[in-house]
């Protein structure tokens, strides 16, 4: 495991020193994402029905060294070798000190393991009409590669962002996304495929929303100025309609993880320090065990990995 991780670190160090190497890596990642998107007939959600293991990683925001710790502590490469998955919940860049190293590592994982590494879109992989603040990643590219090369790289990365799926669905088990459920689609449709097959009009809800313990239904997310605050009643209805036990999401800083709505919403945060949090969290589950678990919140708590 350590030797394998060291191999990735060596590749990352070569890539961050070379505009040409990073350009090729981004192109390779884009080609893989477009290939998978075509296999899904353009759908922005992934359906994964298996009895495998899966590692879930929340917002990393350029925290390269914490991500390395998480990959080691979750035994992520053994999970992949044994037919399992790594699922990232979005927000790979902005804020952290090692944004380009982090992006390069995530891209290497994706191009090496292909569909075994799922990269969901976060609000910091923004569409042009929903750019977050801060969005300092473009300036980090300029610092390393100069304005012209940085512009070319960011243009290519915008294509990558547009190719990322927004939702992972494991039937009878879980739904994962960055921010919140597509509430508008949930109210409009009764079948799972229509609810999860989000379009651009749903991006704000999926990328920017947060759970709230203070409301039952939903309202505008006045805290962020985008997306929704959603309550336990929405969670219950959503999980019932899609036939799942729990929502897994990122987006909110916390001490590695937190549970909302009586243990039916799990937030993972996998960056340390920027928000004053001392712990970063990830989750490793066995999909068969999780399906059979009577007490989901207990299973989740014992399956959390903190660093």
Secondary structure, 3 states (H helix, E strand, C coil): CHHHHHHHHHHHHHHCCCHHHHHHHHHHHHHHHHHHHHHCCCCCEEECCCCCEEEEECECCCCHHHHHHHHHHCCHHHHHHCCCEEEECCCCCCCCCCHHHHHHHHHHHHHHHHHHEEEECCCCCCCHHHCCCCCCHHHHHHHHHCHHHHHHHHHHHHHHHHHCECEEEECCCEEECCCCCCHHHHHHCCCHHHHHCCCHHHHHHHHHCEECCCCCCEEECCCCCCCEEECHHHHHHHHHHHCCCEEEECCCCCCCEEEECCCCEEEEECCCCCCCCCCCEEEEEEHHHHHHCCCHHHHHHHHEEEC
